[in-house]
Amino acid sequence: MMAGGDGIMEYGVALVTGAGSGIGQGVAIRLARLGARVVVTDISEAGIDETLRLIAVDGGKAMGQRLDVADAASVEAAFAAAEAWDKPVDVLVNNAGIASLHAFLDFPAEDWTRVMTVNVTGTLLCAQRAGRAMVRQGYGRIVNIASVSGIRAGVGRTAYGTSKAAMIGLTRQMALELGPYGVTANAVAPGPIVTPLTQANYTEATVAAFLPMIPARRMGQSSDIAAAVAYLAGPEAGYVNGDVLVVDGGYVAAGVTQTGNLDMSASGG
């Protein structure tokens, strides 16, 4: 991490996985606006091109690289390309992930394996590759995009929820072993977030069911997650390590939400 000409610490080179759409795209754009040189990676080349276009509109600096996080050779190629383009990665955002929804008793073993491979093994492979260089340079930020599904159960989310819980455990392991070398590892756990991927599942009925359980009374946006990632990926978060930042409008914190005629706006206190 180097200081800029005005003395402000820079984000350096940031590699974002799954940056072709949704949360990953929002994170990549946000980091580019903050001055990071962003490596936009995704399994979709069309998605990469779109994110690069949006970053260019803002005058940001970025390069694109196709990446299958479940393939060790693809991971190595992506990081090697980043290093050839600029320098070793300072910030890694592990956002790539998939889901498969089935009832617990009927959950297909092959779907379980695929979700765990992409969401957990993919995070491991990318963090190992980034972490080795970060340890050598004595600085690094790793931010893993987990989910509230890794904290509380959800119908049909046998593999997805378990994979996100595993990501949280993996984040703490990274924090323990990499912390002494100036590398932090934290997780962001999004709640209900509207993205092109989730929009198909968030029908009017779904949103109507969610809103009473969210104290903020709105669904989240990719920008909400990008803001949290930007903090954890930045130079000022150096003493935040092994944490899970829940960004969900209060969804996990909420208990009983129906309070009858209680009107808090009338409270004198």
N, C-alpha and C positions, 0 to 999 in steps of 0.2 A: 504494500500500500504506500503510495507516494503522495506527497503534498503537492497541490497545484500551485500555479504561479501566485495565487492570492492567499496561499497558506491553508486553504481548505482541503481536508483529506478527500481523496477521490475513491470511487468504488472500484476502479481498475477494470479488469476483464471479468465479466459475469456470464456464465453459461447457464442457460435455462432450458430444461428438458420439457417436452410437451408444450412448446411455445407457439405452436401453430394456430391455436384458438383458445378461447375461454380464459381461464385463470392464468395459464402460462403466457398467453399473448399479452394480457394486461400487465403482468409482472415485467415482461421484457420491455414493453413500452415505457413503463414507469422508471425502470432502472436506466434506460437510455436517456430519458429526460433528466435524470440526475447526474448524467455524465459518464455512465459506465459504457465501455465498449462491449456490446452484447453479442454473444454467440447464440443465435436462435437455432435450436434443434427441435426436431420433431420427426415422426415417421412419415408424415405427409409433406411432400415437397410443395404442394400447392399452399398448404398452411404456412410453411416457412416463407414463401414468396409474399404472402399477404402481410405477415408480421413485419418483414423487412420493408415493405412499401409504407406501412404505417409509421415505422420508426424514421424512415427517410423523410416523410412529410414534416416531421418535427425537427429535422436536421440532425438526428442522432447518428451514431456510428454503430454499424452491426454487420455481421456476416452470418450466412446460413449454412447449416450442415445437417444432412439427414442422419437420424440416429434412432436405432432400435436399442433401447436401454437393456433389453433382455439378452443382447448379443455382445459378449465381451469384446469381440473384434471390432464391432461397430462403435462401442464405447471408446476403445483405444484410438480409432481413426478420428473420432470427433474431437477428442482432447488434443491429439497431435495436430489437427487442422487449426485449432484455436491457437496453439503455441506457435505454429508457423505464421499465422496471421498477425499475432501481436506478442503475447507472452503467456506464461502459465496462468491458469485461471485463479482469480482472487476470490470470486464468489460463485458458488454452485447452488442452484435452486432445483431441487428434485421434485418436479411437478408431474412428470409423465405418469399416467395411471389408467387403468381400465376397471370396469365393473361388470358383474354378471349377477342378475337377480333371480333367485330360485328359493323356494321353500327349503328349510333346513333338511328335512327328510328326503328330499328329492334332488339335492344339490349335486350336479354331475362332477365327478372327480376330475375330469379333464378341464372343466371350467375353473375349479379350485386351483389346480396347478398353474394354469395360465395367469390368473389374477395374482397369485402369490409370486410368480416368477417376474412379472412386469413390475408390480408395485413394491415388492420387498427386495428381491434379488437385483432388480434394476437400480434401485436406490443404493444398495450395497456396492455394486460395481462402479457406479458413477462416483460415489463418495470415496471409495478406495483410490480410484485414479486421481481424483482432484486432491484428496488428502495427502498423498505422497508428495506432490509438488508444493502444497501449502506448508507442510512440515519443513521442507527444505528452505522455503523462503521465510518461515517464521511468522506467517500471517495467513488467515483464511476465514471465510464465512460459509457455512453450509446451512441451508434452510430447506427443510423437508416439508412438502405439503401433505399433511396427514388429513384428518377429517374428524368431525364430532362423532362419526360412525365408529371411530376407534376408541371412543370414550363411553358411548352409550349404544345399546343394540338397536337395530332397525330391522323390520320385517324384510326377509329376502336377502339380507346383506351378510350372509354367512362368510363368504370369502372376502368381500370388500371390507367389511368392518374388522375382520380379523387381520387383514393385511395392513390396515391403517393403525391398528393397535401395535402390530409388529414394527411399523415404521417409527412409532413413538418410542418403543423400547430400543430400537436401533439408534435413534437420535441420542438417547442418553448414553449409550455405549460409545458413540463417537465423541460426545462431549467429554466423557471420562478419559478416553485414551488420547485424544487430540488436543485437549485443553492446555496441557503443559507446553505445547509448541506454538501457542498463539493462535490456535484455530478453534473457533466456536461452532457448535452445532445446535440448532434449535428447530422446532417444528411449529408450523402454523396449522391450526385445525379449523377449517372453514365449516360453517353451518350451511343452511339452505342458500345456495348461491345460484342465481340465474345466469346460465351460459348457453351458448348454442347447443351444447350436448345435453344439458339438463332441461332445457325449455320444453322439449318434447314430452318429458315426464311430468313437468309441473303444469298440470291442467288447472283450470279455474277452481275445480274442486280440491285439488291438492294444495293450492295456495291458500284457499279458504280454511283448510284444515290446519295448515302450518301457522298462519298469522296469530291466532289466539295463544299459541305456545311460544311466540317470540316477543319478549317485552318491548323491543324496538318497533314492533308492528310493521315490519317491512321485510321483504326478502333481500338477501345480500347481493352485491354486484362484484364483478371481478376487481373493480377499483378498490373495494374494501380490503380484499386480500392483498393486492399489490402494495397498498400503503403499509400493511403489517410486515410484509416481506422486506420492503425497502428499509424499514427501521432495523430489523434483525440482520440484514445484509450490510448495513452501514458501519462506518468507523466508530460511531458513538455507542454501539451495542456490545462493546468488548467485554463487559462484565455480565452479560446475559448468556448463559451457557447451559444446555440441557433442559431448556424450558419448553413448554407447550403453550403457545399463545392462541387461545380460542377466539375466533372472530365469527360470532354467530348471533349478534343482537341480543344476547342473553338467553338463548335457547337452552343451553346445557344448565345454566344456573337456575332457571325457572322451575318452580315446583307447582303448587296450586295456582292456577291463573284465573279461575272464576271466583270472584269475591262478592257476588251478590250486588248489593247497592252501595258498596264502599266506593266513595269518590275521593281519591287522593288529592284532587285539586282543591277540595274544600278544607283540607287539613291546615290547621294553624301552625303546625310544626314542620 
